[in-house]
Amino acid sequence: MDCIFCKIAAGSIPADVVFSDDDFVAFRDVHPLAPVHVVTIPRRHIASVNDLTEADQGLAGRLILVAMKVAEKEKIATSGYRLAINCGPDGTQAVPHIHLHLLGGRRLSDALG
């Protein structure tokens, strides 16, 4: 598979990894939109939110919990942060591998679009 996020998860492409376990990898975004911008991915390739199944409920929940741990580690949990999952072209999903953006480190705009 020619998925850049799968390659990052496998360690064949370098990334600034801030969290890693058997199921997930979190790394700093190469084009940050905030002082803290970390992308969390499951190691297992799932193209988008639309490809999740009922069997993926635990994985989807842990994706958020991992982001919460990273927010604590990055010292933005108390001040606040934004979690975003983009889905499909109109949702601006740039990489076809489900991923969650953690953004923080400053007051974020109220605008979501």
PyMOL commands that set and color helices and strands:
alter all, ss='L'
color gray80, all
select helices_A, chain A and resi 4-10+49-51+54-73
alter helices_A, ss='H'
color red, helices_A
select strands_A, chain A and resi 17-20+24-28+36-42+81-84+100-104
alter strands_A, ss='S'
color yellow, strands_A
deselect
rebuild
show_as cartoon
